[in-house]
């Protein structure tokens, strides 16, 4: 391109040395002579500023480093649509592009393609422009249920402007658009069941509250948005929020969650059943197994964590360990086995909102199920809204020795064998000697895809060959059974 460009280039898509951008400005940028193009890069890390130069705003970018000024002769405006189609899909006469032939099926017809892999690699998402003076699109897409607008550059305002035209939309994908949620959807998106906002790193917790009252929203994907804090201001300790009333599945992978207060807040979501929070500071490193147990104990209604179902045995073990792990802190804060004297301070209750409910006295039926009350006639009556068992206050004897979540210096390297499954490969695992048998079973359950209730554990020491010791009490630790470094753990089901 030369310096004969006109202002109609505004909004055009361009390529600059392999990087894609959108033209936002055309003109002079003093004190340097000549024409410049102001571009907003698809990759905001490619730019240097937000469209300003020496105090003058020439154009605006959604990201503070999303803009650059470039000379027109450095910019490639591409070719017309038909030429691009011919070039990409080898429709013109002449030598075929070198590459491996493939057969793909479109409908019922096989189609031979050449160089198909390279074509796929070159494809990218479209950058959309929404005219500001466009009429309301009401009724244009009356049966549209799934819409993917990832990496299109759409803004939240543009989205709401068009949303009236999607009256039955159920799934909306908005990944990587640098979206900032600027206003609450009113009379639009009310049928939405799934919303993907992944990799929109301008979104914070206050913006999430603007979409918190979508009545049918069941799945919310918030991976890689950089969120680190969350608080539902409409509900106190132990109460449920009115926000996100239908939300069942929440994805928080690849964020900056490092505080347990964030997890505590999730227990306020009334319908939450499944959570994924992989690759966060809170859940990474050597304490990953501990973190899983803590999350289970802190969110009472959770049924699936990181795509792994929470079995009743795992929940019971996690809640019992959690109750014991913080028992001393509970007592120091004013907790007491006598309900009349049980007055833990606000600081402890804020840090452990579910702890009191786990320490309520409970009766148990003949099957080992918790009975949450007794009727006037003396018959058992169960609480229909109870999400977990009530175990009673921890006893002093438990608290003196129980340290289930402290990773001691002693890590045991154990061989794991499967006597009844000779085809299973023998493996080695490093486990802390303070790890409970229940947690060992939970780890093996996920590794082997076998229910915890089906697993039987025992071990053998090289010091006593031929003598196998059963690990029968799920609440005791490996240390309790004198399991040592180099011992062999037997797993049966």
C-alpha positions as CSV (number, residue, x, y, z in Angstrom):
1,X,0.0,0.0,0.0
2,X,1.1,3.6,-0.7
3,X,0.2,7.0,0.6
4,X,-2.9,7.3,-1.6
5,X,-5.2,5.6,0.9
6,X,-8.4,7.3,1.9
7,X,-10.3,7.3,5.2
8,X,-12.5,4.4,4.1
9,X,-9.8,2.1,5.4
10,X,-11.1,2.6,8.9
11,X,-12.4,-0.8,10.2
12,X,-10.5,-2.8,7.6
13,X,-8.8,-6.0,8.6
14,X,-5.0,-6.0,7.9
15,X,-2.0,-8.2,8.1
16,X,1.4,-6.8,9.3
17,X,4.3,-9.2,9.2
18,X,2.0,-12.1,10.0
19,X,0.1,-10.4,12.8
20,X,-3.6,-9.5,12.3
21,X,-5.1,-6.2,13.3
22,X,-8.0,-3.8,12.6
23,X,-7.4,-0.2,11.3
24,X,-8.8,2.3,13.8
25,X,-7.1,5.6,12.5
26,X,-5.9,7.1,9.3
27,X,-4.1,10.4,9.1
28,X,-1.2,12.6,10.3
29,X,0.6,12.0,13.7
30,X,2.8,15.1,14.4
31,X,5.6,15.8,14.6
32,X,6.5,13.1,12.0
33,X,5.4,13.9,8.5
34,X,3.4,11.6,6.3
35,X,0.4,9.3,6.7
36,X,0.0,6.8,9.5
37,X,-2.4,4.0,10.2
38,X,-3.4,3.4,13.8
39,X,-4.1,-0.3,14.3
40,X,-5.6,-2.4,17.1
41,X,-3.9,-5.7,17.3
42,X,-5.7,-9.0,17.8
43,X,-2.9,-9.9,20.2
44,X,-2.8,-7.0,22.6
45,X,0.8,-7.9,23.6
46,X,1.9,-6.9,20.1
47,X,1.2,-3.2,20.6
48,X,2.7,-0.4,22.6
49,X,-0.1,2.0,23.6
50,X,-3.9,2.5,23.8
51,X,-4.1,4.7,20.7
52,X,-2.7,7.8,22.3
53,X,0.5,9.7,21.4
54,X,2.1,12.5,23.4
55,X,-1.2,13.3,25.2
56,X,-3.4,13.2,22.1
57,X,-6.0,10.4,21.6
58,X,-6.0,9.3,18.0
59,X,-8.1,6.1,18.5
60,X,-9.2,3.9,21.3
61,X,-8.2,0.3,22.2
62,X,-9.9,-2.1,24.6
63,X,-6.4,-3.1,25.9
64,X,-3.9,-0.5,27.2
65,X,-1.1,-2.0,25.0
66,X,-3.3,-3.0,22.0
67,X,-2.4,-0.2,19.6
68,X,0.4,0.8,17.3
69,X,1.0,3.3,14.5
70,X,2.3,1.8,11.2
71,X,3.1,3.1,7.8
72,X,0.6,2.2,5.0
73,X,3.3,0.5,3.0
74,X,3.9,-2.0,5.8
75,X,0.3,-3.1,5.8
76,X,-1.3,-5.9,3.8
77,X,-5.0,-5.4,3.1
78,X,-5.3,-8.8,1.6
79,X,-7.3,-9.9,-1.5
80,X,-10.9,-10.1,-2.5
81,X,-13.0,-13.0,-1.2
82,X,-13.1,-15.0,-4.5
83,X,-9.4,-14.8,-4.9
84,X,-8.9,-16.0,-1.4
85,X,-11.2,-18.9,-1.9
86,X,-9.3,-19.9,-5.0
87,X,-6.0,-19.6,-3.3
88,X,-7.0,-21.6,-0.2
89,X,-9.0,-24.4,-1.8
90,X,-7.0,-24.8,-5.1
91,X,-10.1,-24.2,-7.3
92,X,-8.2,-22.5,-10.1
93,X,-6.6,-24.3,-12.9
94,X,-2.9,-25.1,-12.6
95,X,-0.6,-27.3,-10.6
96,X,-2.1,-28.7,-7.4
97,X,-0.6,-27.7,-4.1
98,X,1.8,-30.2,-2.8
99,X,0.5,-32.1,0.1
100,X,-1.1,-35.3,1.3
101,X,-4.4,-36.3,-0.3
102,X,-7.3,-36.9,2.1
103,X,-10.9,-38.1,1.8
104,X,-13.5,-36.2,3.8
105,X,-17.2,-36.8,3.8
106,X,-19.6,-33.9,3.3
107,X,-23.1,-35.2,3.7
108,X,-23.0,-38.6,2.0
109,X,-20.4,-37.6,-0.6
110,X,-16.7,-38.3,-0.3
111,X,-14.5,-35.3,-1.2
112,X,-10.8,-35.6,-2.1
113,X,-8.7,-32.7,-0.6
114,X,-5.1,-31.8,-1.1
115,X,-3.0,-29.9,1.5
116,X,-6.0,-30.0,3.9
117,X,-3.8,-29.9,7.0
118,X,-2.1,-26.6,6.0
119,X,-5.5,-25.1,5.2
120,X,-6.8,-25.9,8.7
121,X,-3.7,-24.3,10.3
122,X,-4.3,-21.1,8.3
123,X,-7.9,-20.6,9.3
124,X,-8.7,-18.0,11.9
125,X,-11.8,-16.4,13.5
126,X,-13.6,-13.4,11.9
127,X,-13.4,-10.0,13.3
128,X,-17.0,-8.6,13.3
129,X,-18.2,-5.0,12.9
130,X,-21.6,-4.0,14.2
131,X,-23.0,-0.8,12.7
132,X,-23.9,1.6,15.5
133,X,-27.0,2.7,13.7
134,X,-28.4,-0.8,12.8
135,X,-32.0,-1.4,13.5
136,X,-33.1,-3.9,16.2
137,X,-32.7,-7.4,14.9
138,X,-35.7,-8.7,16.7
139,X,-37.1,-11.8,15.1
140,X,-34.2,-12.4,12.7
141,X,-32.9,-15.6,14.3
142,X,-36.0,-17.0,16.0
143,X,-34.8,-20.6,16.3
144,X,-31.0,-20.0,17.0
145,X,-29.9,-21.9,20.1
146,X,-26.1,-22.1,19.9
147,X,-23.9,-19.1,18.9
148,X,-20.1,-19.0,18.8
149,X,-18.5,-15.6,18.7
150,X,-15.1,-16.4,20.1
151,X,-12.2,-14.2,19.0
152,X,-14.5,-12.0,16.9
153,X,-13.8,-8.7,18.7
154,X,-17.4,-8.3,19.7
155,X,-18.1,-6.0,22.6
156,X,-20.6,-6.4,25.4
157,X,-22.6,-3.5,24.2
158,X,-22.8,-4.8,20.6
159,X,-23.8,-8.2,22.0
160,X,-26.7,-6.8,23.9
161,X,-27.7,-4.7,21.0
162,X,-28.1,-7.8,18.8
163,X,-29.3,-10.2,21.5
164,X,-33.0,-9.3,21.0
165,X,-32.7,-11.2,17.8
166,X,-31.9,-14.4,19.6
167,X,-35.0,-15.0,21.6
168,X,-34.4,-18.7,22.3
169,X,-30.6,-18.7,22.5
170,X,-29.3,-21.4,25.0
171,X,-25.5,-21.5,24.5
172,X,-23.2,-18.5,23.9
173,X,-19.4,-18.8,23.5
174,X,-17.4,-15.5,23.8
175,X,-13.9,-16.7,24.4
176,X,-10.9,-14.3,23.9
177,X,-12.8,-11.1,23.0
178,X,-11.3,-8.7,25.7
179,X,-14.9,-8.3,26.8
180,X,-15.8,-6.0,29.7
181,X,-19.3,-6.6,31.0
182,X,-20.6,-3.1,31.1
183,X,-24.4,-3.5,31.8
184,X,-26.9,-6.0,33.0
185,X,-28.8,-7.9,30.4
186,X,-32.5,-6.8,30.6
187,X,-35.1,-8.6,28.5
188,X,-32.3,-10.4,26.5
189,X,-30.4,-13.6,27.1
190,X,-33.0,-14.8,29.5
191,X,-33.1,-18.3,27.9
192,X,-29.3,-18.7,28.2
193,X,-28.2,-22.0,29.8
194,X,-24.4,-21.9,29.0
195,X,-22.1,-18.9,28.8
196,X,-18.4,-19.2,28.0
197,X,-16.4,-16.1,29.0
198,X,-12.9,-17.8,29.0
199,X,-9.8,-15.7,28.4
200,X,-11.6,-12.3,28.8
201,X,-9.1,-11.0,31.3
202,X,-10.8,-7.6,31.8
203,X,-13.7,-9.3,33.7
204,X,-13.7,-9.0,37.5
205,X,-16.1,-10.2,40.2
206,X,-18.2,-7.0,40.1
207,X,-18.8,-7.5,36.4
208,X,-19.9,-11.1,37.1
209,X,-22.7,-9.7,39.3
210,X,-24.2,-8.1,36.3
211,X,-25.0,-11.5,34.8
212,X,-25.8,-13.1,38.2
213,X,-29.6,-13.0,37.7
214,X,-29.9,-14.7,34.3
215,X,-32.7,-17.1,35.4
216,X,-31.8,-20.2,33.4
217,X,-28.0,-20.1,33.4
218,X,-26.8,-23.6,34.3
219,X,-23.1,-23.6,33.1
220,X,-20.6,-20.7,33.4
221,X,-17.1,-21.1,32.0
222,X,-14.6,-18.6,33.5
223,X,-11.3,-20.2,32.7
224,X,-8.3,-17.8,32.4
225,X,-10.0,-14.5,33.2
226,X,-7.5,-13.7,36.0
227,X,-10.0,-13.7,38.8
228,X,-8.6,-14.1,42.4
229,X,-11.5,-13.0,44.7
230,X,-15.2,-13.5,45.0
231,X,-17.8,-12.4,47.5
232,X,-21.6,-12.5,47.3
233,X,-22.7,-9.4,49.2
234,X,-26.3,-10.4,49.5
235,X,-25.8,-13.4,51.9
236,X,-24.0,-13.9,55.2
237,X,-22.2,-16.9,56.7
238,X,-24.0,-20.1,56.2
239,X,-26.6,-18.6,53.9
240,X,-27.4,-19.1,50.2
241,X,-27.1,-16.3,47.7
242,X,-29.9,-15.2,45.4
243,X,-27.3,-14.8,42.6
244,X,-26.9,-17.4,39.9
245,X,-30.0,-19.2,41.1
246,X,-29.8,-22.0,38.5
247,X,-26.0,-22.4,38.1
248,X,-25.0,-26.1,38.4
249,X,-21.6,-26.2,36.7
250,X,-18.8,-23.7,37.2
251,X,-15.4,-23.8,35.5
252,X,-12.6,-21.7,37.1
253,X,-9.5,-23.3,35.6
254,X,-6.2,-21.3,35.0
255,X,-7.0,-18.4,37.3
256,X,-5.3,-16.8,40.3
257,X,-7.4,-18.3,43.1
258,X,-5.2,-18.6,46.2
259,X,-7.5,-18.0,49.2
260,X,-9.9,-20.4,50.8
261,X,-12.4,-17.6,51.2
262,X,-13.1,-17.9,47.5
263,X,-14.1,-21.5,47.9
264,X,-16.2,-20.7,51.0
265,X,-18.2,-18.2,48.8
266,X,-19.0,-21.0,46.3
267,X,-21.0,-22.8,49.0
268,X,-23.5,-19.9,48.8
269,X,-24.5,-20.9,45.3
270,X,-27.8,-22.7,45.8
271,X,-27.7,-25.1,42.8
272,X,-24.0,-25.7,42.4
273,X,-23.2,-29.4,41.8
274,X,-20.0,-29.5,39.7
275,X,-16.9,-27.4,39.9
276,X,-13.6,-27.4,38.0
277,X,-10.8,-25.3,39.4
278,X,-7.6,-26.8,38.0
279,X,-4.3,-25.0,37.7
280,X,-4.9,-22.4,40.4
281,X,-2.3,-21.5,43.1
282,X,-4.6,-23.0,45.7
283,X,-4.9,-26.4,44.0
284,X,-1.4,-26.9,42.6
285,X,1.8,-28.5,44.0
286,X,2.3,-31.1,46.6
287,X,-0.9,-30.2,48.4
288,X,-3.2,-31.0,45.5
289,X,-4.8,-34.0,47.2
290,X,-5.3,-32.0,50.4
291,X,-6.9,-29.2,48.4
292,X,-9.4,-31.6,46.9
293,X,-10.5,-32.7,50.3
294,X,-10.7,-29.2,51.6
295,X,-12.9,-28.1,48.7
296,X,-15.2,-31.1,49.2
297,X,-15.6,-30.3,52.9
298,X,-16.2,-26.6,52.3
299,X,-18.9,-27.0,49.5
300,X,-21.6,-29.2,51.0
301,X,-23.7,-29.8,47.9
302,X,-20.9,-30.5,45.5
303,X,-21.2,-33.8,43.6
304,X,-18.4,-33.5,41.0
305,X,-15.0,-31.9,41.4
306,X,-12.6,-31.6,38.4
307,X,-14.7,-34.0,36.4
308,X,-14.4,-36.7,39.1
309,X,-17.5,-37.8,40.9
310,X,-17.4,-37.4,44.7
311,X,-18.5,-40.7,46.2
312,X,-20.2,-40.7,49.7
313,X,-17.2,-42.4,51.2
314,X,-14.9,-39.7,50.0
315,X,-17.2,-36.9,51.2
316,X,-17.5,-38.5,54.6
317,X,-13.7,-38.9,54.9
318,X,-13.0,-35.3,53.7
319,X,-15.5,-33.8,56.2
320,X,-14.3,-35.9,59.1
321,X,-10.7,-34.9,58.4
322,X,-11.6,-31.3,58.0
323,X,-13.5,-31.3,61.2
324,X,-10.5,-32.8,63.1
325,X,-7.8,-30.7,61.3
326,X,-9.3,-27.4,62.5
327,X,-10.6,-28.7,65.8
328,X,-7.9,-27.0,67.9
329,X,-8.5,-23.7,66.1
330,X,-12.2,-24.0,66.7
331,X,-11.7,-24.6,70.5
332,X,-9.2,-21.7,70.7
333,X,-11.8,-19.5,69.0
334,X,-14.5,-20.3,71.6
335,X,-15.9,-23.6,70.3
336,X,-17.0,-26.2,72.9
337,X,-18.4,-29.7,72.9
338,X,-21.3,-28.4,75.1
339,X,-23.7,-26.6,72.8
340,X,-24.6,-24.2,75.5
341,X,-21.0,-23.0,75.7
342,X,-20.2,-23.3,72.0
343,X,-19.5,-19.7,70.9
344,X,-16.7,-19.6,68.2
345,X,-15.8,-16.0,67.3
346,X,-16.7,-14.3,64.0
347,X,-13.2,-14.6,62.6
348,X,-13.3,-18.4,62.8
349,X,-16.8,-18.6,61.4
350,X,-15.8,-16.4,58.5
351,X,-12.8,-18.6,57.7
352,X,-14.8,-21.9,58.2
353,X,-18.5,-21.2,57.5
354,X,-19.5,-25.0,57.3
355,X,-17.6,-26.0,60.4
356,X,-20.4,-25.5,62.9
357,X,-22.8,-27.6,60.8
358,X,-20.4,-30.5,60.7
359,X,-20.1,-30.4,64.5
360,X,-23.8,-30.6,65.2
361,X,-24.9,-33.7,67.2
362,X,-26.3,-36.4,65.1
363,X,-28.1,-39.7,65.6
364,X,-27.5,-42.6,63.2
365,X,-29.9,-45.2,61.9
366,X,-29.1,-48.9,61.7
367,X,-27.6,-48.4,58.2
368,X,-25.1,-45.7,59.4
369,X,-27.1,-42.8,57.8
370,X,-27.4,-39.6,59.8
371,X,-30.7,-38.8,61.5
372,X,-31.1,-35.0,61.8
373,X,-33.9,-34.9,64.2
374,X,-36.5,-36.8,66.2
375,X,-40.3,-36.2,65.9
376,X,-42.6,-35.7,68.8
377,X,-43.5,-39.4,68.7
378,X,-39.8,-40.4,68.9
379,X,-39.5,-41.6,65.3
380,X,-36.5,-40.6,63.2
381,X,-37.1,-37.7,60.8
382,X,-34.5,-36.8,58.2
383,X,-33.8,-33.3,57.0
384,X,-34.6,-33.1,53.3
385,X,-32.2,-30.2,52.7
386,X,-29.2,-31.7,54.4
387,X,-26.2,-31.9,52.2
388,X,-23.8,-33.8,54.4
389,X,-23.7,-35.8,57.6
390,X,-23.4,-34.2,61.1
391,X,-20.6,-35.7,63.1
392,X,-20.7,-34.0,66.5
393,X,-18.0,-31.9,68.0
394,X,-14.5,-33.3,67.9
395,X,-13.3,-34.9,71.1
396,X,-10.1,-33.8,72.9
397,X,-8.5,-37.2,72.2
398,X,-8.9,-36.8,68.5
399,X,-7.4,-33.4,68.4
400,X,-4.2,-34.3,70.2
401,X,-2.8,-36.6,67.6
402,X,-4.8,-35.8,64.4
403,X,-2.9,-33.8,61.9
404,X,-4.2,-35.1,58.6
405,X,-3.4,-32.2,56.4
406,X,0.1,-31.3,57.6
407,X,2.6,-32.7,55.1
408,X,5.4,-33.9,57.4
409,X,9.0,-34.2,56.3
410,X,8.5,-38.0,56.1
411,X,7.4,-39.1,52.7
412,X,7.0,-42.8,52.2
413,X,7.9,-44.4,48.9
414,X,5.6,-47.4,48.5
415,X,5.2,-50.0,45.9
416,X,1.6,-50.6,44.9
417,X,0.6,-54.1,43.8
418,X,-2.7,-55.7,42.7
419,X,-2.6,-59.3,43.8
420,X,-5.9,-60.2,42.1
421,X,-5.1,-58.3,38.9
422,X,-1.8,-59.6,37.5
423,X,-2.1,-57.6,34.3
424,X,-2.0,-54.3,36.3
425,X,1.5,-52.7,36.3
426,X,3.3,-52.3,39.7
427,X,3.8,-48.6,40.4
428,X,5.6,-46.5,43.1
429,X,4.0,-43.6,44.9
430,X,5.3,-41.1,47.4
431,X,2.7,-40.5,50.2
432,X,3.0,-38.6,53.5
433,X,2.9,-40.9,56.5
434,X,0.2,-38.7,57.9
435,X,-2.2,-39.5,55.0
436,X,-5.3,-41.3,56.1
437,X,-6.4,-44.6,54.7
438,X,-9.5,-42.9,53.4
439,X,-7.5,-40.5,51.4
440,X,-5.2,-43.2,50.1
441,X,-8.3,-45.0,48.8
442,X,-9.6,-41.8,47.2
443,X,-6.3,-41.4,45.4
444,X,-6.4,-45.0,44.2
445,X,-10.1,-44.7,43.2
446,X,-9.3,-41.9,40.8
447,X,-6.2,-43.7,39.5
448,X,-8.0,-47.0,38.9
449,X,-11.5,-45.8,38.1
450,X,-12.8,-48.0,40.9
451,X,-15.3,-46.9,43.6
452,X,-13.8,-46.3,47.0
453,X,-16.2,-48.7,48.6
454,X,-14.8,-51.6,46.5
455,X,-11.2,-51.1,47.5
456,X,-9.5,-53.2,50.2
457,X,-6.0,-52.2,51.4
458,X,-3.2,-54.1,53.2
459,X,0.5,-53.9,53.3
460,X,3.6,-56.0,53.7
461,X,7.0,-55.0,55.2
462,X,10.3,-56.4,53.9
463,X,11.2,-56.8,57.6
464,X,8.4,-59.3,58.0
465,X,8.0,-61.1,54.6
466,X,4.8,-63.1,54.2
467,X,2.9,-61.2,56.9
468,X,0.2,-59.1,55.4
469,X,-1.4,-56.4,57.6
470,X,-4.9,-55.1,56.8
471,X,-5.5,-51.3,56.7
472,X,-9.1,-51.6,58.0
473,X,-9.8,-48.2,59.7
474,X,-10.3,-45.5,57.1
475,X,-9.8,-42.7,59.6
476,X,-6.3,-43.8,60.7
477,X,-3.1,-42.7,59.1
478,X,-0.4,-44.8,57.4
479,X,1.8,-43.8,60.4
480,X,-0.7,-45.4,62.7
481,X,-0.3,-48.7,61.0
482,X,3.6,-48.4,61.1
483,X,3.8,-48.3,57.4
484,X,7.4,-47.4,56.5
485,X,9.5,-46.4,53.5
486,X,9.9,-49.3,51.0
487,X,6.8,-51.2,52.2
488,X,4.5,-52.8,49.6
489,X,0.8,-51.7,49.5
490,X,-1.6,-54.4,48.3
491,X,-4.8,-53.2,46.6
492,X,-7.8,-55.5,46.0
493,X,-11.3,-55.0,44.6
